[in-house]
Amino acid sequence: MYPQSFADSDSDGVGDLQGVISRLDHIASLGANVIWFNPCFASPFVDAGYDVSDYLTIAPRP
């Protein structure tokens, strides 16, 4: 799942983790019992976010 395009909880135009949390019932109703997230850690985004610079920080988005 790419949270940035899945669900936007604060209407800023960018999906976020709270948006995903708000849709967990829907995801479960599809039969999913695991969610695989694309990288959402802090990164310089040279390699689409897979070049993580800090595994303890969620990447801020403008």
TIPA-694851 format. One record per atom (N, C-alpha, C, O): residue number from 0; residue in three letters; atom name; z, x, y. Coordinates in pm, 1 decimal. Each point is the difference from the previous one (the first is absolute). Example, Ala and Ser with C-alpha at 12.3 -4.5 7.8 and 13.67 -1.06 7.14 Angstrom:
<recs>
@n->0 res->ALA atom->N zz->780.0 xx->1319.0 yy->-569.0
@n->0 res->ALA atom->CA zz->0.0 xx->-89.0 yy->119.0
@n->0 res->ALA atom->C zz->0.0 xx->90.0 yy->120.0
@n->0 res->ALA atom->O zz->66.5 xx->103.6 yy->-1.9
@n->1 res->SER atom->N zz->-138.5 xx->-138.6 yy->106.9
@n->1 res->SER atom->CA zz->6.0 xx->82.0 yy->119.0
@n->1 res->SER atom->C zz->73.0 xx->-77.0 yy->109.0
@n->1 res->SER atom->O zz->16.9 xx->50.9 yy->110.8
</recs>
This chain:
<recs>
@n->0 res->MET atom->N zz->0.0 xx->83.9 yy->-116.4
@n->0 res->MET atom->CA zz->0.0 xx->-83.9 yy->116.4
@n->0 res->MET atom->C zz->0.0 xx->88.8 yy->123.3
@n->0 res->MET atom->O zz->67.2 xx->103.0 yy->4.9
@n->1 res->TYR atom->N zz->-143.0 xx->-144.7 yy->92.7
@n->1 res->TYR atom->CA zz->-5.0 xx->69.1 yy->127.7
@n->1 res->TYR atom->C zz->74.7 xx->-86.8 yy->100.9
@n->1 res->TYR atom->O zz->-59.0 xx->-91.4 yy->57.4
@n->2 res->PRO atom->N zz->188.8 xx->118.5 yy->-34.5
@n->2 res->PRO atom->CA zz->81.4 xx->-87.3 yy->84.8
@n->2 res->PRO atom->C zz->-60.9 xx->-26.1 yy->138.0
@n->2 res->PRO atom->O zz->16.9 xx->-108.5 yy->55.7
@n->3 res->GLN atom->N zz->-86.3 xx->205.4 yy->-1.6
@n->3 res->GLN atom->CA zz->-54.6 xx->-10.2 yy->134.7
@n->3 res->GLN atom->C zz->-98.8 xx->-116.4 yy->13.7
@n->3 res->GLN atom->O zz->-18.8 xx->-52.1 yy->109.9
@n->4 res->SER atom->N zz->-43.7 xx->11.3 yy->-219.5
@n->4 res->SER atom->CA zz->-95.6 xx->-110.4 yy->8.6
@n->4 res->SER atom->C zz->42.2 xx->-120.6 yy->-83.8
@n->4 res->SER atom->O zz->-78.9 xx->-93.0 yy->-17.3
@n->5 res->PHE atom->N zz->200.4 xx->92.8 yy->-34.5
@n->5 res->PHE atom->CA zz->42.8 xx->-110.4 yy->-86.9
@n->5 res->PHE atom->C zz->67.3 xx->-112.9 yy->76.9
@n->5 res->PHE atom->O zz->-46.9 xx->-113.7 yy->-5.1
@n->6 res->ALA atom->N zz->155.0 xx->142.0 yy->75.7
@n->6 res->ALA atom->CA zz->72.7 xx->-105.5 yy->70.6
@n->6 res->ALA atom->C zz->70.4 xx->58.7 yy->121.7
@n->6 res->ALA atom->O zz->66.4 xx->103.3 yy->-7.9
@n->7 res->ASP atom->N zz->-82.5 xx->-171.2 yy->119.4
@n->7 res->ASP atom->CA zz->55.1 xx->44.7 yy->127.9
@n->7 res->ASP atom->C zz->118.4 xx->-88.5 yy->35.8
@n->7 res->ASP atom->O zz->-18.4 xx->-118.0 yy->29.5
@n->8 res->SER atom->N zz->139.6 xx->172.7 yy->-31.5
@n->8 res->SER atom->CA zz->118.8 xx->-81.6 yy->25.2
@n->8 res->SER atom->C zz->33.2 xx->-16.5 yy->148.4
@n->8 res->SER atom->O zz->70.8 xx->-93.6 yy->37.0
@n->9 res->ASP atom->N zz->-120.7 xx->183.1 yy->48.1
@n->9 res->ASP atom->CA zz->39.0 xx->-6.2 yy->141.5
@n->9 res->ASP atom->C zz->-118.4 xx->-26.3 yy->93.6
@n->9 res->ASP atom->O zz->11.3 xx->18.6 yy->121.1
@n->10 res->SER atom->N zz->-123.1 xx->-61.3 yy->-176.3
@n->10 res->SER atom->CA zz->-118.4 xx->-39.9 yy->76.8
@n->10 res->SER atom->C zz->-53.6 xx->108.4 yy->93.7
@n->10 res->SER atom->O zz->-50.5 xx->-30.1 yy->108.2
@n->11 res->ASP atom->N zz->61.8 xx->157.4 yy->-150.7
@n->11 res->ASP atom->CA zz->-56.8 xx->107.1 yy->82.0
@n->11 res->ASP atom->C zz->-138.5 xx->41.2 yy->-48.9
@n->11 res->ASP atom->O zz->-60.3 xx->92.8 yy->53.7
@n->12 res->GLY atom->N zz->10.4 xx->-162.1 yy->-155.9
@n->12 res->GLY atom->CA zz->-134.1 xx->27.1 yy->-50.1
@n->12 res->GLY atom->C zz->-5.7 xx->101.9 yy->-111.4
@n->12 res->GLY atom->O zz->-108.2 xx->31.9 yy->-49.4
@n->13 res->VAL atom->N zz->224.6 xx->20.6 yy->8.4
@n->13 res->VAL atom->CA zz->5.7 xx->100.4 yy->-106.5
@n->13 res->VAL atom->C zz->101.2 xx->-47.8 yy->-104.3
@n->13 res->VAL atom->O zz->114.6 xx->-30.5 yy->33.1
@n->14 res->GLY atom->N zz->-157.4 xx->24.2 yy->-157.5
@n->14 res->GLY atom->CA zz->90.8 xx->-39.2 yy->-106.6
@n->14 res->GLY atom->C zz->114.8 xx->98.9 yy->-12.7
@n->14 res->GLY atom->O zz->-11.3 xx->115.8 yy->40.4
@n->15 res->ASP atom->N zz->121.7 xx->-162.7 yy->-96.8
@n->15 res->ASP atom->CA zz->118.4 xx->84.4 yy->-9.0
@n->15 res->ASP atom->C zz->80.0 xx->-34.3 yy->-125.3
@n->15 res->ASP atom->O zz->-29.4 xx->-97.7 yy->-69.0
@n->16 res->LEU atom->N zz->130.0 xx->178.7 yy->40.7
@n->16 res->LEU atom->CA zz->79.7 xx->-20.5 yy->-121.4
@n->16 res->LEU atom->C zz->75.0 xx->-132.8 yy->3.3
@n->16 res->LEU atom->O zz->14.8 xx->-64.4 yy->-103.9
@n->17 res->GLN atom->N zz->32.9 xx->22.2 yy->220.8
@n->17 res->GLN atom->CA zz->66.5 xx->-130.1 yy->8.3
@n->17 res->GLN atom->C zz->-97.6 xx->-112.3 yy->-32.7
@n->17 res->GLN atom->O zz->39.8 xx->-101.2 yy->-57.8
@n->18 res->GLY atom->N zz->-165.1 xx->117.0 yy->93.3
@n->18 res->GLY atom->CA zz->-102.3 xx->-97.7 yy->-36.7
@n->18 res->GLY atom->C zz->-17.6 xx->-8.2 yy->-150.4
@n->18 res->GLY atom->O zz->-14.7 xx->-109.0 yy->-55.2
@n->19 res->VAL atom->N zz->16.2 xx->223.9 yy->-11.4
@n->19 res->VAL atom->CA zz->-10.1 xx->1.6 yy->-146.3
@n->19 res->VAL atom->C zz->121.3 xx->-69.5 yy->-60.3
@n->19 res->VAL atom->O zz->-13.9 xx->-82.4 yy->-90.5
@n->20 res->ILE atom->N zz->132.0 xx->115.0 yy->140.0
@n->20 res->ILE atom->CA zz->123.2 xx->-61.4 yy->-51.4
@n->20 res->ILE atom->C zz->-5.9 xx->-151.1 yy->14.9
@n->20 res->ILE atom->O zz->44.3 xx->-73.0 yy->-88.7
@n->21 res->SER atom->N zz->-98.6 xx->25.6 yy->200.1
@n->21 res->SER atom->CA zz->-6.4 xx->-144.8 yy->22.7
@n->21 res->SER atom->C zz->-96.5 xx->-70.1 yy->-95.8
@n->21 res->SER atom->O zz->5.3 xx->-122.2 yy->-13.7
@n->22 res->ARG atom->N zz->-92.8 xx->197.1 yy->-52.2
@n->22 res->ARG atom->CA zz->-99.1 xx->-58.1 yy->-92.3
@n->22 res->ARG atom->C zz->28.1 xx->32.9 yy->-146.8
@n->22 res->ARG atom->O zz->-87.3 xx->-19.0 yy->-84.6
@n->23 res->LEU atom->N zz->206.9 xx->67.7 yy->53.2
@n->23 res->LEU atom->CA zz->29.4 xx->37.6 yy->-138.7
@n->23 res->LEU atom->C zz->-11.5 xx->-118.1 yy->-95.9
@n->23 res->LEU atom->O zz->-44.3 xx->17.3 yy->-113.5
@n->24 res->ASP atom->N zz->83.5 xx->-136.9 yy->157.0
@n->24 res->ASP atom->CA zz->-13.8 xx->-117.6 yy->-87.7
@n->24 res->ASP atom->C zz->-146.2 xx->-24.5 yy->-35.4
@n->24 res->ASP atom->O zz->-31.4 xx->-32.5 yy->-114.5
@n->25 res->HIS atom->N zz->-57.4 xx->47.5 yy->210.8
@n->25 res->HIS atom->CA zz->-143.4 xx->-18.2 yy->-24.9
@n->25 res->HIS atom->C zz->-52.2 xx->105.6 yy->-97.8
@n->25 res->HIS atom->O zz->-74.5 xx->-31.1 yy->-92.9
@n->26 res->ILE atom->N zz->114.3 xx->154.8 yy->115.2
@n->26 res->ILE atom->CA zz->-43.2 xx->108.6 yy->-88.9
@n->26 res->ILE atom->C zz->47.9 xx->-27.1 yy->-142.6
@n->26 res->ILE atom->O zz->-76.1 xx->16.5 yy->-95.4
@n->27 res->ALA atom->N zz->201.6 xx->-57.7 yy->80.9
@n->27 res->ALA atom->CA zz->54.0 xx->-31.1 yy->-133.1
@n->27 res->ALA atom->C zz->-73.4 xx->-117.8 yy->-63.0
@n->27 res->ALA atom->O zz->-20.0 xx->-2.3 yy->-121.4
@n->28 res->SER atom->N zz->-20.6 xx->-96.2 yy->202.5
@n->28 res->SER atom->CA zz->-70.2 xx->-116.8 yy->-54.8
@n->28 res->SER atom->C zz->-136.5 xx->37.3 yy->-56.9
@n->28 res->SER atom->O zz->-57.0 xx->-74.3 yy->-79.9
@n->29 res->LEU atom->N zz->4.8 xx->189.6 yy->121.4
@n->29 res->LEU atom->CA zz->-126.8 xx->49.1 yy->-53.6
@n->29 res->LEU atom->C zz->19.0 xx->72.2 yy->-133.7
@n->29 res->LEU atom->O zz->-97.0 xx->41.5 yy->-63.3
@n->30 res->GLY atom->N zz->222.3 xx->-27.2 yy->21.5
@n->30 res->GLY atom->CA zz->29.7 xx->65.5 yy->-126.7
@n->30 res->GLY atom->C zz->36.9 xx->146.4 yy->14.9
@n->30 res->GLY atom->O zz->25.2 xx->68.0 yy->-99.5
@n->31 res->ALA atom->N zz->-21.6 xx->-19.0 yy->221.5
@n->31 res->ALA atom->CA zz->34.5 xx->141.1 yy->21.6
@n->31 res->ALA atom->C zz->151.0 xx->19.2 yy->-10.5
@n->31 res->ALA atom->O zz->77.8 xx->-79.7 yy->52.4
@n->32 res->ASN atom->N zz->-38.2 xx->185.1 yy->-119.9
@n->32 res->ASN atom->CA zz->142.2 xx->32.9 yy->-3.4
@n->32 res->ASN atom->C zz->24.4 xx->143.1 yy->48.7
@n->32 res->ASN atom->O zz->111.5 xx->51.5 yy->-7.9
@n->33 res->VAL atom->N zz->-217.1 xx->10.9 yy->57.8
@n->33 res->VAL atom->CA zz->6.6 xx->134.4 yy->57.2
@n->33 res->VAL atom->C zz->-97.5 xx->4.5 yy->117.6
@n->33 res->VAL atom->O zz->-106.2 xx->-62.2 yy->-4.0
@n->34 res->ILE atom->N zz->142.9 xx->135.7 yy->108.0
@n->34 res->ILE atom->CA zz->-90.4 xx->20.2 yy->113.2
@n->34 res->ILE atom->C zz->-21.5 xx->149.4 yy->16.6
@n->34 res->ILE atom->O zz->95.8 xx->77.0 yy->7.2
@n->35 res->TRP atom->N zz->-220.6 xx->-36.8 yy->-1.4
@n->35 res->TRP atom->CA zz->-36.0 xx->139.6 yy->25.4
@n->35 res->TRP atom->C zz->-45.5 xx->7.4 yy->145.9
@n->35 res->TRP atom->O zz->-100.4 xx->-60.5 yy->37.4
@n->36 res->PHE atom->N zz->174.4 xx->134.4 yy->43.9
@n->36 res->PHE atom->CA zz->-33.5 xx->14.6 yy->141.1
@n->36 res->PHE atom->C zz->-86.1 xx->122.1 yy->23.5
@n->36 res->PHE atom->O zz->24.2 xx->106.0 yy->-57.7
@n->37 res->ASN atom->N zz->-124.9 xx->-120.8 yy->142.7
@n->37 res->ASN atom->CA zz->-70.4 xx->116.6 yy->50.4
@n->37 res->ASN atom->C zz->100.0 xx->78.6 yy->83.7
@n->37 res->ASN atom->O zz->103.9 xx->-54.0 yy->38.0
@n->38 res->PRO atom->N zz->-132.6 xx->179.4 yy->-8.8
@n->38 res->PRO atom->CA zz->95.5 xx->79.9 yy->76.5
@n->38 res->PRO atom->C zz->38.5 xx->-67.0 yy->131.8
@n->38 res->PRO atom->O zz->-85.1 xx->-50.0 yy->73.5
@n->39 res->CYS atom->N zz->213.3 xx->50.5 yy->-46.0
@n->39 res->CYS atom->CA zz->47.0 xx->-54.0 yy->127.5
@n->39 res->CYS atom->C zz->100.3 xx->95.6 yy->64.2
@n->39 res->CYS atom->O zz->74.5 xx->-38.2 yy->90.3
@n->40 res->PHE atom->N zz->-73.4 xx->162.7 yy->-137.8
@n->40 res->PHE atom->CA zz->87.7 xx->101.8 yy->56.6
@n->40 res->PHE atom->C zz->-64.6 xx->64.0 yy->121.9
@n->40 res->PHE atom->O zz->-120.4 xx->-12.8 yy->22.2
@n->41 res->ALA atom->N zz->202.5 xx->81.9 yy->56.4
@n->41 res->ALA atom->CA zz->-52.1 xx->73.6 yy->115.3
@n->41 res->ALA atom->C zz->-104.0 xx->101.0 yy->-48.2
@n->41 res->ALA atom->O zz->21.8 xx->71.6 yy->-97.7
@n->42 res->SER atom->N zz->-134.5 xx->-67.1 yy->167.6
@n->42 res->SER atom->CA zz->-111.2 xx->84.5 yy->-41.8
@n->42 res->SER atom->C zz->-91.9 xx->25.2 yy->118.8
@n->42 res->SER atom->O zz->-9.6 xx->-84.2 yy->89.3
@n->43 res->PRO atom->N zz->-58.0 xx->198.6 yy->-86.9
@n->43 res->PRO atom->CA zz->-99.9 xx->21.9 yy->104.2
@n->43 res->PRO atom->C zz->-129.5 xx->-80.4 yy->-25.9
@n->43 res->PRO atom->O zz->-89.3 xx->-0.2 yy->84.6
@n->44 res->PHE atom->N zz->78.5 xx->-66.8 yy->-198.5
@n->44 res->PHE atom->CA zz->-112.8 xx->-84.4 yy->-39.3
@n->44 res->PHE atom->C zz->-133.8 xx->72.8 yy->-0.4
@n->44 res->PHE atom->O zz->-102.7 xx->-55.7 yy->38.8
@n->45 res->VAL atom->N zz->105.8 xx->180.1 yy->-82.9
@n->45 res->VAL atom->CA zz->-124.2 xx->73.6 yy->-20.7
@n->45 res->VAL atom->C zz->-62.0 xx->-45.0 yy->-132.3
@n->45 res->VAL atom->O zz->-122.1 xx->0.6 yy->-15.5
@n->46 res->ASP atom->N zz->207.1 xx->-39.6 yy->-79.2
@n->46 res->ASP atom->CA zz->-43.8 xx->-40.2 yy->-133.4
@n->46 res->ASP atom->C zz->43.9 xx->-144.0 yy->-29.4
@n->46 res->ASP atom->O zz->56.1 xx->-27.2 yy->-106.1
@n->47 res->ALA atom->N zz->-81.5 xx->-64.3 yy->199.6
@n->47 res->ALA atom->CA zz->31.9 xx->-142.1 yy->-15.4
@n->47 res->ALA atom->C zz->146.3 xx->-26.4 yy->-32.3
@n->47 res->ALA atom->O zz->31.4 xx->-97.4 yy->-68.5
@n->48 res->GLY atom->N zz->57.4 xx->181.7 yy->116.1
@n->48 res->GLY atom->CA zz->142.1 xx->-19.9 yy->-21.5
@n->48 res->GLY atom->C zz->56.6 xx->69.1 yy->-121.5
@n->48 res->GLY atom->O zz->121.6 xx->2.1 yy->-18.5
@n->49 res->TYR atom->N zz->-207.4 xx->55.1 yy->-65.3
@n->49 res->TYR atom->CA zz->48.7 xx->69.1 yy->-118.8
@n->49 res->TYR atom->C zz->51.9 xx->139.8 yy->32.6
@n->49 res->TYR atom->O zz->60.7 xx->64.7 yy->-85.3
@n->50 res->ASP atom->N zz->-83.5 xx->-18.2 yy->206.0
@n->50 res->ASP atom->CA zz->51.1 xx->129.7 yy->44.0
@n->50 res->ASP atom->C zz->134.4 xx->-21.7 yy->70.6
@n->50 res->ASP atom->O zz->11.3 xx->18.2 yy->121.2
@n->51 res->VAL atom->N zz->88.1 xx->-56.5 yy->-197.4
@n->51 res->VAL atom->CA zz->131.3 xx->-37.0 yy->51.3
@n->51 res->VAL atom->C zz->67.5 xx->118.9 yy->67.0
@n->51 res->VAL atom->O zz->4.0 xx->110.2 yy->-54.7
@n->52 res->SER atom->N zz->48.8 xx->-134.9 yy->174.5
@n->52 res->SER atom->CA zz->73.9 xx->105.1 yy->69.6
@n->52 res->SER atom->C zz->150.7 xx->-21.5 yy->-8.2
@n->52 res->SER atom->O zz->77.3 xx->93.3 yy->21.8
@n->53 res->ASP atom->N zz->-34.5 xx->-217.3 yy->-53.7
@n->53 res->ASP atom->CA zz->143.3 xx->-29.2 yy->-10.5
@n->53 res->ASP atom->C zz->19.5 xx->-118.1 yy->-95.4
@n->53 res->ASP atom->O zz->-32.7 xx->-113.8 yy->33.5
@n->54 res->TYR atom->N zz->85.8 xx->141.7 yy->-151.1
@n->54 res->TYR atom->CA zz->19.9 xx->-103.5 yy->-101.8
@n->54 res->TYR atom->C zz->117.4 xx->-93.1 yy->30.3
@n->54 res->TYR atom->O zz->23.1 xx->-94.8 yy->-75.0
@n->55 res->LEU atom->N zz->50.1 xx->118.8 yy->181.0
@n->55 res->LEU atom->CA zz->116.1 xx->-82.1 yy->33.8
@n->55 res->LEU atom->C zz->-25.0 xx->-90.4 yy->120.2
@n->55 res->LEU atom->O zz->88.1 xx->-76.5 yy->39.2
@n->56 res->THR atom->N zz->-207.5 xx->84.6 yy->19.5
@n->56 res->THR atom->CA zz->-29.9 xx->-77.6 yy->120.3
@n->56 res->THR atom->C zz->-122.6 xx->-87.8 yy->-21.3
@n->56 res->THR atom->O zz->-105.5 xx->48.4 yy->-40.9
@n->57 res->ILE atom->N zz->119.9 xx->-177.6 yy->68.8
@n->57 res->ILE atom->CA zz->-114.6 xx->-89.9 yy->-5.7
@n->57 res->ILE atom->C zz->-84.3 xx->25.1 yy->123.4
@n->57 res->ILE atom->O zz->52.4 xx->11.4 yy->110.8
@n->58 res->ALA atom->N zz->-181.8 xx->-2.9 yy->-129.9
@n->58 res->ALA atom->CA zz->-91.9 xx->32.5 yy->109.4
@n->58 res->ALA atom->C zz->2.5 xx->-107.9 yy->106.9
@n->58 res->ALA atom->O zz->-16.3 xx->-118.1 yy->-30.6
@n->59 res->PRO atom->N zz->36.5 xx->157.3 yy->155.0
@n->59 res->PRO atom->CA zz->-9.7 xx->-98.4 yy->109.1
@n->59 res->PRO atom->C zz->-147.1 xx->-32.0 yy->24.6
@n->59 res->PRO atom->O zz->-86.8 xx->85.4 yy->-18.0
@n->60 res->ARG atom->N zz->60.3 xx->-205.6 yy->58.0
@n->60 res->ARG atom->CA zz->-137.0 xx->-41.1 yy->31.9
@n->60 res->ARG atom->C zz->-4.0 xx->-53.8 yy->140.8
@n->60 res->ARG atom->O zz->89.1 xx->-74.9 yy->40.1
@n->61 res->PRO atom->N zz->-191.2 xx->111.7 yy->36.3
@n->61 res->PRO atom->CA zz->-11.0 xx->-53.2 yy->137.7
@n->61 res->PRO atom->C zz->-31.2 xx->-147.7 yy->1.4
@n->61 res->PRO atom->O zz->-12.4 xx->-59.5 yy->107.1
</recs>
